[in-house]
Amino acid sequence: MLKEYTTPETAHADDDKNVFSILEERSQRAADDVIVEYKNSSGGWSGFTANEFKNKVISIAKGLISKGIKKGDSVSILGHTSWQWTALDIAVMSVGAVTVPIYETNSPAQISQILNDSNVKMIVVEDSSQREKVESVREEVPSLKEILQIDNGAVDQLIQFGQGTEDKEFYSRVSQAHGDDLATIVYTSGSTGVPKGIELTHRSFVFITYSGIRTLPDIALKPNRRLLLFLPLAHVFARYMQFFCIASETSVGLTSGIKTIIQDFQSFKPTFILAVPRVFEKVYNAASQKAGTGLSGRIFLKAAAFARETSKAQQNGEELSYAKKIQYKLYSKAVYSKIMEVFGGNVEYAVSGGAPLDNGISHFFNGIGLPLLEGYGMTETCAPASCNPADGYKIGTVGKPMEGVTVGVDEDGEICIKSKSNCAGYHNNPDITKQQIVDGWLHTGDLGDVDSDGFITLTGRKKDLIITAGGKNVSPSVLEKAVVSSPVIDQCTVVGDRRPFISAIITLDLKETNSWLKAQGAQNVSDLEEAVKNPIVAAEVQRAVDYANSFVSRAESIRKFEIVPDSWTEENGLMTPSMKIKRQPILKKYEDLIEHKIYVPLKKG
């Protein structure tokens, strides 16, 4: 490694503990703490204390034992984020079985592939629509013995089956599940090809859970900590966060209602939130559009600019003058407090991950009093490998390594990670395991650097790196994250490998475009076709492209772009379940556009 940085451990977690120990420790320490909350039928929040939830998990686990689930058997969960998902997950792993999560949006073919690759014996599905997908491929999966359905009483059925199993048998099974034993196989969402099964051990989860708490004590250990978790639990970061909450002083609210997320923020009142950058971009854009173009709009723009100025001063260690402190108080009352109320009014920190975050958005939220602590990790690292600290964070970086984690930069500029949380390997793929994990170093495929203080800066993906015909190396993520900060733009894919210049394909968000047009005093558009042809929208897209180009040299800038009247979704194969663009399928879909419109062929003769 050309560079290495390790954040030393201030304490040590038992490497041989089972994931169940995280819940049991909280129950022993604070049995009456409410640790898991969920939306009830009346729209309010109900919850389980640590002791109640532990007993629920044990009852489910005894049902699994009575059903014949043995150590090493695979059990799949296919459903939305809920307390049942969390309880089933811990129950499966507690008895030494292996949880195999599946995204709700996966197709029957993908489900079949995952079930067969991991040799699943039992699957618990959310509802009849998910059951139908599994039933349609059941004959292709000889290992599958049983399908249970959550909305048809799956949890109660397992508890009933477990009535004849004694606690001592449960704890005997717990004692047989060791740190190096496989806890879960998590299938990547497939942004770079066919999903691969990543093997994570009990040690991976236990180590990184307690490492995270020691790394972020302000978030985890103050009294009455609350996290609203709405990301799919099939994603390893969301799943990690449930353990982070259980192991700390936090109550986790579980909801799958992304459409009602603002109402949920306001009713649950979290103290910190976990989200992808798009959530923060949408909140900012909604606030801007609500302000409009009149006096309110001008005040908002000035307040936003002042927030960014304040954030940059804070990052440079500068004190605000007395006059600026008064100005800040005025803007806080008129603008900033209203935006903070969107998140429920009690939020102190936000953790952003999953995609690059535009610095302008980071500085805005930091300036209004909500630091967006960017972090970094992968499924292979059991979610987080680094995160910005609550005190001394650096905007534009993805923070420092978590306690006990080492980050290195090799000769190619690739970020590599050495940690007890690293995966055991790729399921049924020993060749890929040998390629990706060398001498204990996980090669991430991400390019970047580590400064002398341990802060990591990412510059792009090794495989996504674009090399123009002129030999210029361009990282598309820098441009893409800046372009999509516009309220009208949904997604952007940068093009230019072996081409004479950089270009982009851009899609629009119809709902946000109409909100923006209304705020500008312009007429709505009826569909994406009309939006693409609208000159006001085109001018806003050009502004966003110009903004992105301001971060790079001319040789790296977007010289040409095309707005297409399409939506990129997981259903049409152009997005992953974790909302990352699938670059190669997008380039394939727009091959003709790229070849004959963006890069017009030279005429012969």
C-alpha positions in Angstrom: 0.0 0.0 0.0 1.2 3.5 -0.8 -0.8 4.9 2.1 -2.4 3.4 5.2 -4.5 4.8 8.0 -5.9 2.9 11.0 -8.3 4.3 13.6 -7.2 2.4 16.8 -9.8 0.6 18.9 -10.6 2.1 22.3 -12.3 -1.1 23.4 -12.6 -4.7 22.1 -15.7 -6.7 21.2 -15.6 -10.5 21.7 -14.8 -12.0 18.3 -16.7 -15.2 19.1 -20.1 -13.7 19.9 -23.3 -14.5 18.1 -25.4 -11.6 16.7 -28.1 -12.5 19.3 -25.7 -11.2 22.0 -26.3 -7.6 20.8 -30.0 -7.8 21.7 -29.3 -9.8 24.9 -26.8 -7.3 26.1 -29.3 -4.4 25.7 -32.0 -6.4 27.4 -29.7 -7.1 30.4 -28.6 -3.5 30.6 -31.9 -1.8 30.0 -34.8 -4.2 29.9 -37.5 -1.6 29.9 -36.0 0.6 27.1 -38.3 0.9 24.1 -35.9 -0.2 21.3 -38.1 -1.1 18.3 -41.1 1.0 17.2 -43.6 0.6 14.3 -46.7 2.2 12.8 -49.9 0.8 14.3 -53.2 0.5 12.6 -54.4 3.9 13.8 -51.3 5.7 12.4 -49.5 6.2 15.7 -46.4 4.5 17.0 -46.3 1.3 19.1 -43.1 -0.3 20.4 -41.3 -3.2 22.1 -39.1 -2.9 25.1 -35.7 -4.6 25.0 -37.0 -7.5 27.1 -40.2 -7.9 25.1 -38.3 -7.9 21.8 -35.8 -10.4 23.0 -38.6 -12.7 24.2 -40.3 -12.3 20.8 -37.1 -13.3 19.0 -36.5 -16.3 21.2 -40.1 -17.5 20.6 -39.7 -17.2 16.8 -36.3 -18.9 17.0 -37.8 -21.9 18.9 -40.4 -22.1 16.2 -37.6 -22.4 13.6 -35.9 -25.1 15.7 -39.2 -27.1 15.8 -39.5 -26.7 12.1 -36.2 -28.4 11.7 -34.0 -25.5 10.8 -30.5 -26.5 11.7 -27.1 -24.7 12.0 -26.0 -23.6 8.5 -29.4 -23.9 6.9 -30.5 -20.9 4.8 -33.7 -19.0 5.5 -34.8 -16.2 3.2 -36.8 -13.0 4.0 -38.7 -11.3 1.2 -40.6 -8.3 2.6 -40.6 -4.6 3.4 -39.0 -3.0 6.4 -40.9 -4.0 9.5 -40.4 -5.2 13.1 -41.3 -8.7 11.8 -38.3 -8.5 9.4 -36.0 -7.5 12.2 -37.3 -10.2 14.6 -37.1 -12.9 12.0 -33.6 -11.9 11.0 -32.2 -12.0 14.5 -34.1 -15.3 15.2 -32.6 -17.0 12.2 -29.1 -16.0 12.9 -29.4 -16.7 16.7 -29.8 -20.4 16.1 -26.9 -20.6 13.7 -29.0 -20.5 10.5 -28.2 -18.1 7.7 -30.4 -15.2 6.7 -30.7 -14.6 2.9 -32.5 -11.2 2.3 -34.3 -10.6 -1.0 -35.5 -7.2 -2.3 -39.2 -6.9 -2.7 -38.7 -5.7 -6.2 -36.7 -8.7 -7.4 -38.1 -10.6 -10.3 -39.1 -14.3 -10.1 -35.9 -15.2 -12.1 -33.7 -13.3 -9.6 -35.5 -14.9 -6.7 -34.9 -18.4 -8.2 -31.2 -17.6 -8.8 -30.7 -16.4 -5.2 -32.7 -19.3 -3.6 -30.7 -21.9 -5.5 -27.3 -20.3 -5.1 -27.8 -20.2 -1.3 -29.7 -23.5 -1.0 -32.6 -21.9 0.9 -34.9 -24.3 2.9 -37.5 -21.8 4.1 -38.7 -18.4 2.8 -40.8 -15.9 4.7 -42.6 -13.5 2.3 -44.6 -10.3 3.0 -47.9 -11.0 1.2 -49.7 -12.9 -1.5 -48.1 -11.0 -4.4 -44.6 -11.9 -3.2 -45.7 -15.5 -2.6 -46.9 -15.7 -6.2 -43.5 -14.8 -7.4 -41.9 -17.5 -5.3 -44.6 -20.1 -6.2 -44.0 -19.4 -9.9 -40.4 -20.7 -9.6 -40.8 -23.1 -6.8 -40.3 -26.2 -9.0 -36.9 -24.7 -10.0 -35.8 -24.6 -6.4 -35.5 -28.2 -5.0 -34.1 -27.1 -1.6 -37.1 -25.0 -0.8 -39.4 -26.9 1.7 -41.7 -24.2 3.1 -43.1 -20.7 2.3 -44.6 -18.6 5.2 -46.4 -15.4 4.8 -46.1 -12.4 7.2 -49.6 -10.9 6.5 -51.0 -14.4 7.0 -49.6 -14.9 10.5 -46.1 -16.3 9.8 -44.7 -14.9 13.1 -47.5 -16.2 15.2 -47.4 -19.6 13.5 -43.6 -19.9 14.3 -44.2 -18.9 17.9 -47.0 -21.5 18.2 -44.7 -24.2 16.7 -42.1 -23.3 19.2 -44.3 -23.8 22.3 -42.8 -27.3 22.8 -39.1 -26.2 22.6 -37.4 -25.2 25.8 -35.3 -22.1 26.4 -32.3 -24.3 27.2 -32.4 -25.8 23.7 -32.5 -22.3 22.2 -29.5 -21.2 24.3 -27.7 -24.4 23.4 -28.1 -23.4 19.7 -26.9 -19.9 20.4 -23.7 -21.2 22.1 -23.0 -23.3 19.0 -23.0 -20.3 16.7 -19.6 -18.8 16.8 -18.0 -15.5 15.5 -16.5 -17.0 12.4 -19.7 -18.9 11.5 -21.7 -17.6 8.5 -24.6 -15.3 9.6 -26.0 -14.1 6.3 -25.5 -14.1 2.5 -26.3 -10.7 1.1 -26.8 -10.5 -2.7 -25.5 -7.3 -4.2 -28.1 -5.3 -6.1 -26.3 -5.8 -9.4 -25.1 -2.4 -10.6 -22.1 -4.1 -12.2 -23.6 -7.3 -13.4 -25.2 -10.5 -12.0 -25.7 -10.2 -8.2 -23.1 -11.9 -6.1 -23.7 -13.5 -2.8 -21.5 -11.9 -0.1 -20.8 -14.0 3.0 -20.9 -12.1 6.3 -20.1 -13.7 9.6 -21.4 -13.1 13.2 -18.0 -11.5 13.9 -18.5 -9.0 11.0 -21.7 -7.7 12.5 -20.7 -7.7 16.1 -17.4 -6.0 15.5 -18.7 -3.2 13.2 -21.8 -2.6 15.4 -19.7 -1.8 18.5 -17.1 0.0 16.4 -19.8 2.3 15.0 -21.0 3.1 18.5 -17.5 4.0 19.7 -16.9 6.0 16.5 -20.1 8.0 16.8 -20.9 8.3 20.6 -22.8 11.6 20.1 -25.3 9.9 17.8 -25.5 6.6 19.7 -25.0 7.1 23.4 -26.8 10.3 24.5 -30.2 9.7 26.2 -33.4 9.3 24.1 -31.7 8.7 20.8 -34.2 8.0 17.9 -33.6 6.8 14.3 -36.4 6.5 11.7 -35.3 3.7 9.4 -37.2 3.5 6.1 -34.6 2.0 3.7 -35.1 -1.7 2.8 -33.7 -4.1 5.3 -32.5 -6.3 2.3 -29.8 -3.6 2.0 -26.9 -4.3 4.4 -26.6 -0.6 5.6 -30.2 -0.5 6.8 -29.7 -3.9 8.4 -26.5 -2.8 10.1 -28.3 0.2 11.5 -30.9 -1.9 13.3 -28.0 -3.6 15.2 -26.4 -0.2 15.8 -29.6 1.0 17.4 -30.2 -2.1 19.5 -26.6 -2.0 20.8 -26.7 1.7 21.7 -29.1 4.0 23.6 -31.4 4.3 20.5 -34.9 3.4 19.6 -35.4 2.5 16.0 -38.6 3.3 14.2 -39.3 1.0 11.3 -41.4 2.1 8.4 -41.5 1.1 4.7 -43.7 4.2 3.8 -41.3 6.2 1.7 -44.3 8.1 0.3 -45.2 9.2 3.8 -41.7 9.8 5.0 -42.2 13.5 5.8 -45.3 12.8 7.9 -43.3 10.0 9.6 -40.4 12.3 10.4 -42.8 14.7 12.0 -44.7 12.1 14.1 -41.6 10.0 15.1 -39.3 13.0 15.7 -35.9 11.3 15.1 -32.7 12.7 16.7 -30.8 11.5 13.6 -31.7 10.2 10.2 -30.1 7.9 7.7 -30.9 8.6 4.0 -29.5 8.6 0.5 -28.5 12.0 -1.0 -31.7 12.2 -3.1 -33.8 12.6 0.1 -31.8 15.7 1.1 -31.8 17.1 -2.5 -35.6 16.8 -2.6 -36.1 18.5 0.8 -33.9 21.4 -0.4 -35.7 21.6 -3.7 -39.1 21.5 -2.1 -38.2 24.3 0.2 -36.9 26.4 -2.7 -40.0 25.8 -4.8 -42.3 26.5 -1.9 -40.6 29.9 -1.4 -41.3 30.7 -5.1 -39.9 33.6 -7.1 -41.3 36.7 -5.3 -40.0 38.2 -2.0 -40.1 34.8 -0.3 -38.1 33.3 -3.1 -35.4 36.1 -2.8 -35.2 35.7 0.9 -34.8 31.9 0.6 -32.0 32.3 -2.0 -30.2 34.8 0.3 -30.7 32.5 3.3 -29.4 29.5 1.4 -26.3 31.4 0.2 -25.7 32.6 3.8 -26.0 29.0 5.1 -23.4 27.8 2.7 -21.1 30.8 3.6 -21.6 30.0 7.3 -20.8 26.3 6.7 -17.6 27.1 4.8 -16.5 29.5 7.6 -17.2 26.8 10.1 -15.2 24.2 8.1 -12.3 26.7 7.9 -12.4 27.3 11.7 -13.6 30.9 11.3 -15.9 32.7 13.8 -18.9 34.6 12.5 -18.8 38.3 13.2 -21.4 39.8 15.5 -23.3 41.2 12.6 -23.4 37.9 10.9 -24.6 36.1 14.1 -27.5 38.5 14.1 -28.2 37.8 10.4 -28.0 34.1 11.1 -30.6 34.3 13.9 -33.0 36.2 11.5 -32.6 33.6 8.7 -32.9 30.8 11.2 -36.3 32.1 12.4 -37.6 32.8 8.9 -36.1 29.9 6.9 -33.9 27.4 8.6 -36.2 26.4 11.5 -39.0 25.6 9.0 -36.7 23.2 7.1 -35.6 21.5 10.3 -39.3 21.0 11.2 -39.6 18.9 8.0 -37.5 16.3 9.8 -39.5 16.5 13.0 -37.8 19.3 14.8 -35.4 17.2 17.0 -32.9 16.0 14.4 -29.3 16.8 15.3 -27.3 14.8 12.7 -27.9 13.0 9.4 -25.9 10.2 7.9 -25.8 10.1 4.2 -24.5 7.2 2.1 -25.0 5.0 -0.9 -24.1 7.7 -3.5 -21.9 10.8 -3.7 -23.4 13.9 -2.1 -23.1 17.3 -3.8 -21.0 19.7 -1.7 -23.5 22.5 -2.2 -26.2 20.4 -0.5 -23.8 19.5 2.3 -22.9 23.1 3.0 -26.5 24.2 2.9 -27.7 21.7 5.5 -24.6 22.1 7.6 -25.2 25.8 7.5 -28.7 25.6 8.8 -27.7 23.3 11.7 -28.0 19.8 10.3 -24.6 18.2 9.5 -24.8 15.6 6.8 -22.1 13.1 7.9 -21.1 11.3 4.8 -19.9 7.7 5.3 -18.6 5.0 3.1 -18.8 1.2 2.9 -20.0 -1.7 0.9 -21.8 -5.0 1.4 -18.4 -6.6 1.6 -17.4 -4.5 4.6 -20.7 -5.3 6.4 -21.9 -1.7 5.6 -19.8 1.1 7.1 -16.0 1.3 6.8 -15.7 5.0 7.5 -17.9 7.9 8.6 -17.4 11.6 9.4 -17.2 12.2 13.1 -19.9 14.4 14.7 -17.1 16.7 15.9 -14.5 17.7 13.4 -16.2 16.4 10.2 -14.9 17.4 6.8 -17.4 18.2 4.1 -16.3 16.6 0.7 -14.9 13.5 2.4 -16.4 10.3 3.5 -14.8 10.5 6.9 -12.2 8.5 8.7 -12.0 4.7 9.2 -14.3 3.3 11.9 -12.5 2.2 15.1 -10.4 -0.9 14.3 -10.6 -0.4 10.5 -7.6 0.2 8.3 -7.9 2.0 4.9 -5.1 1.9 2.3 -4.5 3.3 -1.1 -2.6 1.1 -3.6 -0.4 1.9 -6.5 -3.5 2.3 -8.8 -5.1 4.8 -6.4 -7.7 2.1 -5.4 -9.1 2.3 -1.9 -8.5 -1.0 0.0 -9.9 -2.0 3.4 -8.6 -4.3 6.1 -11.1 -5.0 8.9 -12.7 -7.7 11.0 -15.9 -6.7 9.4 -14.7 -7.7 5.9 -16.7 -10.5 4.3 -15.6 -14.1 4.4 -15.8 -14.2 0.6 -18.2 -14.5 -2.3 -20.6 -17.4 -2.1 -19.7 -20.2 -4.5 -17.2 -17.9 -6.2 -13.7 -18.8 -4.9 -12.0 -17.1 -7.9 -13.7 -13.8 -7.3 -12.8 -14.1 -3.6 -9.1 -14.5 -4.4 -9.2 -11.6 -6.8 -11.0 -9.2 -4.4 -9.4 -10.1 -1.1 -5.6 -10.2 -1.2 -3.5 -10.7 2.0 -6.5 -9.5 4.1 -7.1 -6.4 1.9 -10.5 -6.0 0.3 -10.0 -4.2 -3.0 -13.1 -2.0 -3.3 -12.9 -0.9 -6.9 -13.2 2.8 -5.7 -10.5 5.3 -6.5 -9.5 7.9 -3.9 -7.1 9.2 -1.3 -6.5 9.3 2.4 -5.0 12.4 4.0 -2.7 12.6 7.0 -5.6 12.9 9.4 -7.3 9.8 8.0 -10.1 11.5 6.0 -11.0 9.6 2.8 -11.8 11.3 -0.4 -13.4 9.3 -3.2 -12.9 10.3 -6.9 -14.8 7.6 -8.7 -15.1 3.9 -9.6 -12.1 2.1 -11.2 -14.3 0.4 -13.7 -16.4 3.5 -14.4 -13.4 5.6 -15.1 -13.8 7.3 -18.6 -10.8 7.7 -20.8 -11.5 10.1 -23.6 -10.0 9.9 -27.1 -7.5 12.5 -26.0 -6.4 10.4 -23.1 -8.0 12.4 -20.3 -9.2 10.3 -17.3 -12.6 11.5 -16.1 -14.6 10.2 -13.1 -18.3 10.4 -14.0 -19.6 10.6 -10.4 -18.2 14.1 -9.8 -20.3 15.4 -12.7 -23.3 13.3 -12.1 -23.8 14.2 -8.5 -23.7 17.9 -9.4 -26.1 17.6 -12.3 -28.8 15.8 -10.3 -28.8 18.6 -7.7 -31.3 20.4 -10.0 -34.9 20.0 -8.9 -36.1 19.1 -12.4 -33.5 16.4 -13.0 -34.0 12.8 -11.9 -30.9 11.0 -13.2 -27.8 11.6 -15.2 -25.3 9.3 -16.9 -22.1 10.7 -18.2 -20.7 9.3 -21.5 -17.4 9.6 -23.2 -15.2 6.6 -23.0 -12.8 6.7 -26.1 -14.9 9.6 -27.4 -13.6 13.1 -28.4 -15.5 14.8 -25.5 -17.7 14.2 -22.5 -21.4 14.2 -22.8 -24.5 13.2 -20.7 -27.9 11.6 -20.9 -30.4 13.2 -18.6 -33.9 12.2 -17.4 -36.4 14.5 -15.7 -38.6 14.1 -12.6 -42.1 15.0 -13.9 -43.6 15.8 -10.4 -40.6 17.9 -9.3 -40.4 19.6 -12.7 -44.1 20.7 -12.4 -43.5 22.0 -8.9 -40.5 23.9 -10.1 -42.4 25.4 -13.1 -45.2 26.5 -10.8 -42.7 28.2 -8.5 -41.3 30.0 -11.6 -44.7 31.2 -12.5 -44.8 29.0 -15.6 -47.4 26.4 -16.8 -47.2 22.8 -16.0 -46.3 20.1 -18.5 -48.5 17.1 -19.0 -45.9 14.4 -19.5 -42.2 13.8 -20.0 -42.3 14.3 -23.7 -43.7 17.8 -23.2 -41.1 18.5 -20.4 -38.2 17.6 -22.7 -39.4 20.1 -25.3 -40.0 22.9 -22.7 -37.4 25.7 -23.2 -37.7 26.8 -19.6 -36.8 23.3 -18.4 -34.0 23.1 -21.0 -32.5 26.3 -19.6 -32.6 24.8 -16.1 -30.9 21.7 -17.3 -28.2 23.8 -19.0 -27.7 25.7 -15.7 -27.2 22.4 -13.8 -24.7 21.2 -16.5 -22.8 24.5 -16.2 -22.8 24.1 -12.4 -21.3 20.6 -12.8 -18.7 21.8 -15.3 -17.5 24.4 -12.8 -16.0 21.6 -10.7 -13.8 20.2 -13.5 -11.4 21.3 -16.3 -12.6 22.0 -19.8 -11.3 18.7 -21.0 -13.4 16.9 -18.4 -16.5 19.1 -18.8 -19.9 18.0 -20.4 -19.9 19.5 -23.9 -23.2 18.1 -25.0 -26.2 16.5 -23.4 -29.5 14.9 -24.4 -32.7 15.0 -22.3 -34.7 11.8 -22.8 -38.4 11.4 -22.0 -37.9 8.3 -20.0 -37.7 7.1 -16.4 -34.9 4.8 -15.2 -36.3 2.4 -12.6 -35.5 -1.0 -11.1 -38.5 -2.4 -13.0 -37.0 -1.6 -16.4 -33.6 -2.8 -15.4 -31.8 0.6 -15.3 -31.6 1.1 -11.5 -30.6 -1.1 -8.6 -32.8 -1.6 -5.6 -30.5 0.8 -3.7 -31.1 3.5 -6.3 -27.8 3.4 -8.2 -27.8 3.7 -12.0 -26.9 0.6 -14.0 -24.4 2.3 -16.3 -23.9 -0.5 -18.9 -27.6 -1.2 -19.5 -28.2 2.5 -19.9 -25.4 2.8 -22.4 -26.9 -0.2 -24.3 -30.4 1.3 -24.3 -29.3 4.6 -25.7 -26.6 3.2 -28.1 -28.3 4.6 -31.2 -28.7 8.0 -29.5 -25.0 8.1 -28.5 -23.7 6.9 -31.8 -25.8 9.0 -34.2 -26.9 12.1 -32.3 -24.5 12.9 -29.5 -21.4 11.8 -31.4 -22.4 12.5 -35.0 -20.4 10.2 -37.3 -18.1 11.9 -39.7 -19.3 11.9 -43.3 -17.2 9.9 -45.6 -15.9 11.3 -48.9 
